[in-house]
């Protein structure tokens, strides 16, 4: 399996998708630096220590929300566009045919590819996470608790195995291009569901309409839990649940950060089980498939 | 007694569109070279893919040295060059071979130790450090052969191994296959290049529309009947019945075609020169006919045995039959 993981890493390091992602990341971090500097340089209300604290917190929170909003896009771009053609694309071009005749069980091949993409994505997520935190910390106040950062990073990185698993599963069924479209649409649907939740949480709407909308967005989150996990991660990083006891967090503040409904811890457990089930399904499909 | 390397019993793969192959039964002995022929779309690649574990059969069974096809043990025995050969273009040739070696359970060092020899053997020489994206189709096919040989497998499945090669490359591959055969490898060769099959294979089978139409030893196919051609000068047509009656062998004036000399009709460029043809079992009869011709005052320019070509055997076998491939 290590040979397959190594091959996957070589593929990622040598294909243009990584170069594109690195360029996007560098460009994003430069822009983010200037945004952070601008926000950090804005005047803070010093009329009272609590107001000053809240405003400094708001600056940091806004920066982190912005940073991770785009950071998650970049991470998703890397993961989806590096893995969407891994099975069907290689079967279409003929690369797969000579490899699968080797004495390696198909599940090991599949797991090797999965681990290769997943580990690479997790390392990239770490670089991205640290970069965003460091830039935000230079220009504003960000949480310093290592435990919070570890938990937040793990949630940020959890999107990688989810996306890799869905992408590989799709690649066992759809053509390379079809899976690329499928994954982009699915990710887009997840993001749209999150946006609908954020927008509706700030609006006064008929409860029946809200219920219907939440049902739809809830269903989307179940299929593509990435956006909901990102919200959970930001809520943890910004300590929104802890602050809820001290500050009035009913609606406006959370909505101001664009977080909407924060998923519960059970949702993370669901996402983990969902990923494992999809992984098992993908392995089964790969095992049964003719090449 | 030679061991059975490939044992195929009623192997079937049926697709919803009616393609695939049905009830194929073949046994190939260890060290034997087996040629698998058939028109496009006959199901040859489907059968090979079942044997190498890429396609799950719908019925029947097959074993490689006693291990069921598709099992890890069976896959330990094989090297495979697919019909559609492509390799990771972001890797170098050496890295591709090394990867195949590692997938076969070899250590990096073991694989690396074999790479120079393999590159040399398939004619890639010092191009191993180039990325595959800079390889031509022919070079990729050679690389595919190197990958197939990396674990020194006892059985080689080669699906059109020289389809992308120029004439020199084809000769190289033919020579390589002959060497491999001499080394005792079992070769299962799918090829449209019938000369290649004739040169290398001991036995052949012809698949049409998914079923085995004919099979046999190559030498039986090629030497089932020996035709002899006689080029004669000063020939007059009324001498033919006499020749036939005296020799007891039906001779005929060739009306068209003669192997190796292009189109020949009853009358050649030389005046009163013709080619006569007859099926003759032994050379003594040939000598007798030669004597009769010379004694009648005719000039005997040339006498030669003409063996049947595999191409003729193939064409004759499939003529008049429907093919579900590109001729549909």
Interface residues (C-beta under 8 A of the other chain):
Chain A: X3 X4 X7 X10 X11 X14 X15 X93 X94 X95 X97 X98 X99 X100 X101 X102 X103 X104 X105 X288 X290 X291
Chain B: X49 X52 X53 X54 X55 X56 X72 X73 X75 X76 X78 X80 X81 X82 X84 X85 X86 X87 X88 X90 X91 X95 X99 X100 X102 X103 X104 X105 X144 X147 X148
